Amino acid sequence: MSVIYYIKFTEEYMPSVAKHSPTRTTKMDNPVAEIRRLLNPSDGELSLLLNTGIRTVYRWLEEGPPPQYYPLIRLQELIDLARKSVKEEAIAEWFHEPNRALGGSIPLRLILDPHGFELVRDELGNAAHGLPL
């Protein structure tokens, strides 16, 4: 009797390996897909923003990017600042429209340059602290 009880106990409380599927990065958990959704860049712009090739971007959209990829971390920091200062629906528009505070430059194109990235980050940081965009 105790053997039967033991078998029932293991089936109920110890899931088998076959019941578990490997976890994959879904599009909601994928930072590259999130950047694509929020900024709405072209494929070429996204590859330039991430400092990689278009085929690699496609692979990262499906499988997820490598952990601790520096260009992706910097871009995520910029998006976090944008979320603090601009409504989420307006983030893509802000990054695609010429900005007077940035000398009429388009922020999405400006962040491709390291100095331009700092200018955009400073502008979004000021806006996050209450200064107008």
DABEL-V280689 format. One line per field, one symbol per residue. psi: psi as a letter, one per 30 degrees, with the letter a starting at -180 (. if undefined). A space follows every 50 residues. Layout:
BEGIN
psi = ???
END
This chain:
BEGIN
psi = efeeeeeeeeeefjkleffkkkklkleefjfeeeeeeefhlleeeeeeef hlleeeeeeeeeflllkhjeeeeeeeeeeeeeeffkkefgeeeeffkkke fgggljeeeeffkeeeeeeeeeeeeeefgfkl.
END
